């Protein structure tokens, strides 16, 4: 048996890791226009018509001089304007091949107008296959080798032990849940990835420069794809997101690979996690965390924890990266030396003398690579998004019909709910003892964790509260629609409620959340704010791919982790208490929602706890105590920052300087250039731990930048986040503001959507919250005072009332339908 382990370990070491590919794009080449040759000197000889020619020549010279003077004048005007609105001369480089300049954005500076002209930013063309095209026999041999490797992997999974129940590693792997459907697809992805590495090894493929990869190869149809026929003019979205774009029906669809804005940078050019510029191992993600992302406690008094909670709720609506798992979905252990190493292990190394983990005699942090996504082609490794990539409420309902049906009551369009003894509604319970949340002690009291559209719903109390809030909100919408349309059946009521809820999520995201993250001014210039006056043009662009970008999911949108404070206020109505609870104690701990006041207190906690500043620093609650459990054998948690950095390397995300270039920002290819961009303390620490600027991780570099004026993140993260949300609006054929198609809302219906705020949803669906600030992501202030909930709750169902012939009637907008709270 030992020799088998050794052979498997050798095979794993010889043929490492994986990546992405896109199948519907080809490289674009741009050939510069050059002179066709030197025409040689020209000579002029005098002739008989010399005087007349002299007059003509003088007139011509006068004309030329006038033209030159005008050109100089125009150039001067442009230069003056550019000095105000464009990049400074000493930071301006010659145009790139796509003729776009770079932009200099100083710390806390207004973003120049020219920056917004780049959006949406064009993705880098995918590389062509760079080794000889395999013969049919070679391809069959490579696929068979992949199938053999899959069998070897599963043999290891049969004998290795999983992390103990409710240990930090166990809970973390449950928090990044992978569905059975994804696990099946992952087997195909594993075979494709191994087959690519097999051929790369045979043909002695070598990575020649940063970002060089093997490229997209031949098709390997391991399964037969079903042909999709899209409905011509559907009124409701599909659950998976399929056919949102009829020409590209799989764009942003659940269970498809993430989009790549930049090609991956794998160490071997195929799938091994990113390494240093010189080919050596990058500094341990934990060392980067300890050195650069130290604890610091700078409170941001302008915003509340609800901003971060909404960000996580939204993130789970559009991203769900599939993680590699063992047999039947069991977690994988990577840090035990007495068993073979799973080929998908990529543990975080811990240095001798680690300031925290050394006390527990630990040598590594458990880390499992994201599952390789099947692409039906050979090529670099890609990762899998299990969620619908559109903002559609799938976090509430699920991204498959099977999941949606499991949550429906099939009565009056409502979701199924659990009724408490005191007549309150909670989400359906989950009785799975191995879900990483349920505990025997709580279960013995009749209290369980919850089921929802997303498996991560129980990850923290505030997140669970938003899940409950929107599950109740769906049922509120269904009740109201039934009052004005008693003839509608269950299916119609469910789909209309789901449609409204998704639109309200879009509205809250773009008008309350993004206006804080990237700034209101930037949001306006990008054209992503709504137009309540109803005069906005239809911005849908069928050529724009809205699929979630890998760098957005694996790095940029994880910035919100730096916002979380170590202590959460235990806010209670009419009480000004300073009592708090440590952050790690609300993870996988939703049981307080069973208490009559538990739901309201959880909402008030998120509404009244201040955020930490957006910066490179993190609370120890996240860097030492993540997912710690009192009953665990070792009483220490994971380091979320290390896991985030490791995830970016796992996905082959290019280094920080490459993303600056992609966003047309001033370069940071040298230490001297980087010193001008990031904060001085971070720069000193970055310079200390990384060998070269081209080694710096995008997560670390992006967080080290000063926030742009009006926003809370720096230029590079602003670029990545803004580009993604522009795509999610313009690339969504079901966007709530659209003016064409069967899915569109009427003007009167849109008014109700525009009047929606997160505070109004909260007031309507809480138990007894009586007051709220209008914008709950912002702290209470003179411009954002407490308001009676009765003044915030004004949703009118009459615009949805159908008249004769099934048409929606136009009713008096001053009237409203009120549904009694339950």
Beta strands, then each sheet from edge to edge (+ up, - down):
strand 1: 256-257
strand 2: 299-304
strand 3: 348-349
strand 4: 364-365
strand 5: 384-385
strand 6: 417-419
strand 7: 425-427
strand 8: 429-430
strand 9: 449-450
strand 10: 567-569
strand 11: 580-582
strand 12: 610-612
strand 13: 771-773
strand 14: 786-788
sheet 1: 1+ 5-
sheet 2: 2+ 12-
sheet 3: 3+ 4-
sheet 4: 6+ 7-
sheet 5: 8+ 9-
sheet 6: 10+ 11-
sheet 7: 13+ 14-
end
